[in-house]
Amino acid sequence: MPISVFAFWLASLLFSCSADSTQPGVLAPDENQGGSAVQEVVIFSVNDVHGRIDNFAKIKPILGAAQKKYQSVYFVSAGDLFSGNPIVDFHPEKGYPLVDLLSKTGLDVNVLGNHEFDYGQEALAARVNQASFEFICSNVEPGTGQLQDFPDYTVIQKGPVKIVFVGVVETGSRGGYPLTHPKKIEGLDFQDGNTGFSRFKNLKAETGADLLVALTHQGEEEDRELLSSYDFIDLVIGGHTNQIYGYSLNNKFMVMSGKHLETMGKTTLKISEDGSIDYDFEIIDLATEAALDSEMLSLIETYNNRPEFYETIGTSGHDHNRTETACFYTDALRYVAEADFTIQNRGGVRADLESGPITPFDIYTIDPFGNGFEAYELSVGALEDLLEQINTSYSYSSDFTLERYGDQIELTQGGAQLPDDMMLTFALNDYITNEFGDLFGTPSVNFVMTTADYIIEYLKTMNPGVIDYQGCSR
C-alpha cells in the first residue's frame, strides 16, 4: 500500500507491531498487568502547532485521564511551535501565550523546529527561559549567535521507565540551514542531524535509559533514513511535514501527529522483560473531544481577547485556494510598491483567503513571518537572469507575462518579448533576497513596514472592492 494512503488510513485506526530492542536493564513488573513482566509507556505527541491554542483546554483532560491509568505518561512536541496565529505571533512577548499554555498543560520536551527561529534569537532565548519544559536540538551550535547551547538530549523518568529524547532539526534550506529567515539565524552553526546521530549509539547505556526516542523536526523521508541507519533508536517522533502516520520500519516504529493542534498522537509501548517492544499508535481527533479544563479555557479566552485583530478591512468574494490567495497578495504588494513586477514565495503564503469579511487576523495568518519588503531597479535582461536563478516556487504579479522555456525565462507583452535594456521596478519580500543573497545588490527602496502590514494598509486605504481571484494561477 502506498505510504500516503497508509498514513491516511492510520488516521482513524489503532496500529500495532512488535520489535526487538536491547534494553540496558530488566524492568520491574507492572502491577496493572497481573504480574507479567511488561511495562506500558504512553507518549502523547504534537507537532507543527504553529501558534494554535484553542484546543489546549481539551488536551489537559486527556493527559490527566492517562496519568490516572498509567505510571509512565509523557507529552512531547516535535517542533514548530510558532508562526501561524496572530494571537501568539503578535503578543507583546512574541510566542509567550503558547509557551505558557504548554507549560501549564505539562509538556515535557520540545525539539527546535525551523519556525522556532522566526521571532529572532533574542525572543527565542526569552521563551526558552520562561518555559517549564526543555528545548533540545543536537545539530545546532551557538557559534557567534545570540543563543545558548541547546542540549542534544534530555533524560526524563516517569514511574519506572526512563527515556532519553534526542533532538534533530531539519537543514533543508540553501546552504544547509533550517527553513527560516536567514537574518534570524545569523551566527548559528548547523550540521546534518542524521549524519551526526551515530554518536548517540551508547547513550542508553551511558544514561541508564530504557528507551531512546529521536524527537525530530525534519519530515518523513529524513526520519525513515534516520531509523534505517541506526538500530539503537527505539522510536522516532517526527514533525515538519504535517502528516499523520504510525508504522513499523526495520522492526522499530515512527510516528507523526498532524498539525495545528487539530490532532494529537498517542503511542503506547509495551516493554517486555526480554527487551521486546509492542507498539500501538492512535490519532486523537481533538475536534471530537468533549471534556474541557475550565482554567485552561479561561486562559485561552483571555489570550484571544484582541478585538483589534477582528476589524473588518475588506471583503472576499469567495473561498480562495492558496494559488488564488497568492494572486491577490502579489497584486496588492505591486500596487503598494508601484512596481512593474512582484513575486512572493509560495511557501510564504500560509493560509487561504476565505469568503466574507477580511480582518487583520486573516492577513497575519496568511503571512505570519514579519518579512520586510524591498524594491530594485533592473533591466528586463537582468530580471530574467535573476528569476532563472531563484530556485524556489513563487507567484508573480505584473502587466507583463512570464514565459518559461525549460530553464529559460522571457518577459513578454502581447506576445512580444520585452527589450533586454528596458528598465523595470522589481519588488519582493526580504526573505527571498536574504535566502538568495548572492543574487541581489543594494535595494533602491527599503520599505518601512512588513509585507503583511502593507496588505492591511492596502485594504484599509485603497478600497479595492470585493476581492475575487477565482481561477487565477500565476
N, C-alpha and C positions, 0 to 999 in steps of 0.2 A: 504493500500500500504506500503511495507517495507520502512523504513526511508531512506536507501541508494538509493533506486530507486526514492523516492520522492525528495531527495536532488538533484539528477542528473536532474530530470525534472524541478526543480526550477531554474536551471542554465540558462534557456533561457526564462522563463516566469515571469510575474508580479504577485505578491501574495497579497491578501487582507484578512483581518479578522477584526472583531470588538471585543472590550473588554471593560469592565467597570473598571475604575480606579479612586479612590477618589483623587481629587486634592486639594492642600492647599488653592486655591483661584480661582475665576472665571476669565478667560482670556478675554481680550477685543476682540471685533470682528475684524476679518481680512478684511481690505478693499477690498482685491482681491477676497473675497468670497461673494461679493454682499451684505454685511451687515450681513450675517449669523454669529452666534457665534461660529466660528470654526477657530482655528489656525493651520497652517501647519508647521511642523518641518521636516527638511530634514537632516539626518545624513549619511554622506559618511563614509565608514569604510574599512580598510585594515587589514590584519593580516598575520603573518609569512612571512614578506617581505624578510628576510634573505639576506639583503645587495643588492638586485636587485634595480638598479637605473634608468634603461633606459626608463621606462615609465613615469617618473615624468613630462616630458615635455607635456604629454597628460593629466595628472591629473589636472594641474592648469587651463586649459581652461574649463574643466568640472565644477570645483568648481566656476569659475568666472561666467559662464552662470547661474548656480543655484542661486548665490548670487544676480543676477540682477532680478530674478523671485520671490525669497522668502526672507522674513525678517530673518528667523531663520535657518541658514545653519551651520552645524558642520562637522568637519573632524577629525576622531579618528582612533587610531591604537590599535589592540588587541594583541600586544606583538610580541616578536621575531623579532626585527629589524635587528639583527646582525647574522653573521656566514653563509657564503654561496657564497660570491662574493669576490674574492681576491682584487679587486679594493678598496673595503671598508675595508676588514679584514686586509690588509697589507699596508694600508695607514700609513704614519708616526704617525698620530694620529688615532689609530685604531677606526673605526666606524664613523669618522668625516664626510666623504662625505655624508653619509645617513642622519645624523643629520642636516647637512647644507641644503640639498635638502628638507627635511621635514619641516624645519623652513621656508624656502623661499616659500614652497607650501602653508603653512598656517595650518599645523597640530595643533589641539587644545590640545590633550592629548594622551599619550601612557601608557598602563599598562605594568609593567615589565613582560617580558616573561622569561622563563628559560634560553634562549640563550643571554639575555641581560648581563648575568654574565660571558660570555665566555672569555672576554678580561681581566677579573680580576676587582677587586673593584676599584682600583685607576683609571683605564681607564674609567670605567662606571661613576664614580663620575665626571670626567672631561667632558664627553659627556653630562651629565645631566646639568652641569653648562653652557655649550655652547648652549644648546637648547633654542629656544624661546617658546617651548611647555612644558607642565608639564609631569612628570613621576609620576604615582601613584601606590600604592600597599598596601592593608590593612592587609596582613598576613605575612609581614616581619618586623623584628625589627633589628636595627643595632648591638645590643649585644656588643661584643668586636671586631667587624669587622671594616672595614675602610670606610663604607658608612654612609651617613647622614640618618636620619629617614625620609623615604618617607611618604608623606601624604597619608592617607587612601582614600581620595576622593578629588575632586575638583568641584567647582560650577562655571558654565560658563553660561552667559546670552548672547543670540544673539537675537536682536529685543525684542519682548515682552515675550519671553519664556526663562525660567531659568531651566537648567538641572544640577543635581548633578550626577557625574560619580564616582562610587566606584570600585576600582581595586582589582583583585584577581589573583594570580599566582598559577600554579599547584605545588603540593608537592608529586609527584608520585614516586620519586626516593627512593632508600633504605634509611631508617631512617627518611622519611618524609621531604626530601629536593627536590628542583627543579632538573630537569634533566640537569645537567651541571657538569663540572669537580669539584669534591669535594674541591680541593685546592682553587678554585675561590670563594667559599662562606664560607670559614673558618671564624668563629666568628659570623656569622649572625644567627639569630633565625627565624624559620618559624613555622607557625601554619596552620592547615587545614582552608582554606578560607571559605568554605561553613558553617562549624560549627560556625565560629565566625561572620557570616553575620547578625545574629539576632540583634546585637547592633545598626544596622542602621535602625531599624524599624521606628523611629520617625525623621529620617534625613530630609525628605522633609519638614516637619513642622518646624524643627529647622533652616533650611537654607532658607526657603521660596521658595523652588524649586517647579516647576510644574511637573517635571518628575524625577524618579530615574532610572538610567541606570547602570546595572552591566557590567563593562568592564573587561572581564576575559580572562585569558590565561590558560585554563585547559581542553578544549575539550568538545565535545557534551554531553557525558554521565554525566560529573560533572555539566555542565550547566543545563541539564534537572533536575538534583537533586536540584540544587540551585533554579530554577524557580518554581519547585513544592513545595519547602519548605517555601518560603517567598512570600506572596501575595502582599507585598508592592513594589516589583520590577515591573517596567513597561516594561522593555526591557532588554534582555541580548545580548550583542555583544561579541562574543567569538573568540578565536583562539586556536592554539596548534595542532589541528588535521587536518589542511589544507583542510577542507571540504567547500562545497558550499551548503547552505540551508537557508531558511527563513520560519518559520512555527509557528503556534499558539500552545501554551501549557497552559492549565488551564486558558484560556481567556487572556493570555499575549502572548509575542512574543519573539523568539530567532533567531539570525542570525549568520552566519559565511560566510566569503567572499573569500575563496580560499587560494592562496599562491603566493609568489614570484612576487608580483605586476603584475601578469598576469590579474587579475580581481579586481574590486572594488565593494563593496556593496553600495546600496542606499536604505535606509529605510526612508519612509515617514510616519509620524504620523499626523493624523488629530484629533485634540483635540476639543471636543465639550464643550459647556458651562456647560453641566450636568456632565462633567468629563469622559464621554465615549471616547474611542480612536479607530480609524480605523487605521490599519497598512497595508502598502504596502511595498513589498520588490522586488527589481530587482537587477540583477547582471549585471555589465557593463564589457564587454569583451574589455580590453584595446587594444588588437591587431586590433580591427576593428575601433578604434577611429582615425580620421584623423587630427584633429586640434592639433597644436603644439605651445607651448610657446617658442619663439626664444631664450630668455635669459636663460631659463632652459636648452634648448637643447645645447646651447654653454657651459654651466657649466658642463653638463654631459659629453660632448665630452672632456673637459679639464681633468676631473677626469679619464676618460677611456684611456687617453694617457699614457700608461705604457708599452712600447714595450718589456721590459724585461720579461713580463708575456707571450708573444706570440712567443718566440723562439721555434722552433721545436726540441724536445729532444727524440722523439721516434715515432713509428707508430703503430696504432691499426688496426688489420686486418678486423674487423667487429664491428658492434654495440654490445657492451657487456651490458647485463642486470645487475642488481645490484648484483646478486649472482656471475655471471661470473667476474664482476669487483672485488669483494671481493677475488676471487681465485687469480687473478693477484696480488692484493695488499698483501695478506699474503705470497705468494711465494717470492715477491720482498723483503719483510721485513725479511723473513727467510734467504734469500741469504745474505743480508747485515749483519745480526747478526751472520751468520754462526751457526744457531741454528738447533736443531733437530725437534722442534715443535713450531709453532707460531699461535696465534689466533688474531682475530680482531673482536670487537663487530660490529654486522651488522648495528646497528644504527649509527655507526661512519663512515659508507660508505654512503655519502650523495648525490652522483650523479653517473650516468652511464658513462663508458668509451666508447666514440663514435668512429666510424670508421674514419680513416685518421690520420693526424699528431697529436701527443700528445704534449702539451705545459705545462709549469708550471701552467698556468691558470687552465688547466684541473685538474691537480693533487691537487691544492689548493681548487678547487671546490669540488672534491671528498672527501677531508679530510681537512676541514677548521678550525679545532679546536686547532691546535698548540700543540697536545699531545706529551708528552715525550715518550721515548722508553727505556725499561728495559729488562734485562735477568736474569734468575735464574737457578741454578743447582739443579735439583730434581731427585729423583728416579722415576721409572715408577709408582710404587705404590703410591707415594706421589702426582705425577702429576694426576693420575687417580682420586684420592680422591679430589684434588683441583678442577678439571674440573667438577666433580659432584656437587660441591657447588656453582659454578658460575652460578646463575640462570638468565642469560641473553643470548639472541641468539647471536651466534658467528660463524664465518667461521674459518677454520684452514688450515694450510699448514704443511705437514710432509711427509717423506718417509714411515711412518707408517700409519696404518688405525685406525680411531677411531670407535669403535663398541659400540652401545648403546643397553642395555638390560634393558628396563624400566628406572629406575633412575641410573642404574649402567653403568659405562664406562670401557671398556677394550681397550688397545692399542695392535694391532696385526701387524704381518708382514708375508705375505704369508699364512695367515690363522692361524698362530701360535701365541699364546699370548706371549707378551714380559715378561721376568722375572721381578718381582717386584723390585729387587735390582739394576737393570740396570740403570745407571745414564744418564740423558738427559739434554740438554740445552733448556730452555723454554723461549721464547721472546714474549713480548706483550706491548701494549701501557700503559701509566701510568694512563689513565682514569680508566681502569679496576682495576689496582692494588690499586688505591685510593678508588674506589667505593666499593671494597671488601677488604678493608684494613686489616680486622681481619684475612684474609686467607694468607697474604703474610708477609714474613720476610724482610730481607735486600737483595736487588738485588746483584748479582755478578757483574753486569755491569750496569751503568747508561750511556746510550749513550748521546752524547752532542747535537744532533740535534733533531728536531721534526720528527715524522713519515712521514709527507708529504715531508720534505726536504730530508729524506733518499730515498724516492721513486724517487724524482727528480734526486738525485745523482746516484741512480741505473741506471736510464735510460740514463743519460749523460755518465757514465763511464763504465758500464758493457756490453754495446752493446748487449742487449738480443735478438735483432732481432724483427721481427714483432710480436706484442702481439696478441695472439689468444687463448682465453679460451672458445671457443664456446662449450656449453654443460656442462661445469664444474659446479658441485654443491657439495660443501662440507663445 
